[in-house]
Amino acid sequence: MPAGALAAPREIAIFDHSALLRQLELIYGRRYMFDDEVELGLPQPSLSNEEQLRLDKLRWLADDERGPLRPLLFGSQVMRDRLAEARLTCPNFVTVIDLIDRAVALSVLTETALVVPPILLLGPPGVGKTHASKAIAASLGTAIQAISCATNSDCQQLVVGHPTSWRGARMGVVNEALLGADSAQPVLLLDEIDKFESHRDEQPYAVLLNLLEPQNSDAILDEYLRVPFDLSRMIIIATANDVDRLPAFIQDRLLMVEIAPPLGADLLVITRRIVTEAGGAITVPGDGVIARLARAHPRQIKRIVRLALGYAAGAGRSHLTVTDVEAAERLAVGTATRGPIGFLQARG
């Protein structure tokens, strides 16, 4: 570091502590006294159920011994070594893993906190996008929070929460994830970001825009707590199957990396990893069984492996055979195509 240069900060405040105390003062009509509230038997405000729940959350946050500060991530050789291992087990994600590795190398060189641009993993279902994202988070030694955009239609609830005037209001899911992490830079996985549904009264991608803009995301107001949160250091990885469903202003703010389905040697590597992770005490099978399994995408392989392991265990064996795999495939295909049977059949 050049002489006279200021050392990079090692931690940041992930929420505005002063704003938090102001909210408590507004509720109490006086200064919040922390543990002395109970010790001194101070009078407590009379609130509706919704406002009482909000007060409980504010007090929980104010009483957290960690306070608002969380450490930043700084690149290290350990991170690079772990990313090298992830590169071997996720061969069709080499491009994005190399991108992360270069960011780590830059952090090491400059002695500054890790900076990763928001990334979009674009590819068909079942190619391992979620697994690779978890491998990246593990390599960086940080937490990961996965949010399914296909099953969460309320984007405002995810990012900024709702005020107590809303039924079932709560703080933002992303803010809760940040509070639960050990650093200011957990990985936020926005799975199937192209599946958000737009409604007349809500445009989810407009809400997401603030999250993807560093100059806005450093002080996003949680509508429930009415306290600003700094989400600017979170590592955002989004996945999508169809980029054309995303508005242009969202595409412009994501670094898109196309992920092709694994083929050939890459698929064999992934298949062997799936079997090893799922097998436990089962002996890792030979090349013949691995080749027989490697005929589908990773998600399907994972399902077939679990079924095949059941056949092996049921036969009292600690190793897989091609026969186990074939039986598992027949069962998996039958499950996907067969209609309801027995008492589940529709009655005429």
Secondary structure, 3 states (H helix, E strand, C coil): CCCCCCCCCCEEECECHHHHHHHHHHHHCCCCCCCHHHHCCCCCCCCCHHHHHHHHHHHHHHHCCCCCEEECCECCHHHHHHHHHHHHHCHHHHHHHHHHHHHHHHHHHHCCECCCCCEEEECCCCCCHHHHHHHHHHHHCCCEEEEECCCCCCHHHHHCCCCCCCCCCCCCHHHHHHHHCCCCCCEEEEECHHHCCCECCECHHHHHHHHHCHHHHCCEEECCCCEEECCCCCEEEEEECCHHHCCHHHHCCCEEEECCCCCHHHHHHHHHHHHHHHHCCCECCCHHHHHHHCCCCHHHHHHHHHHHHHHHHHCCCCECCHHHHHHHHHHHHHHHHCCCCHHHCCCC
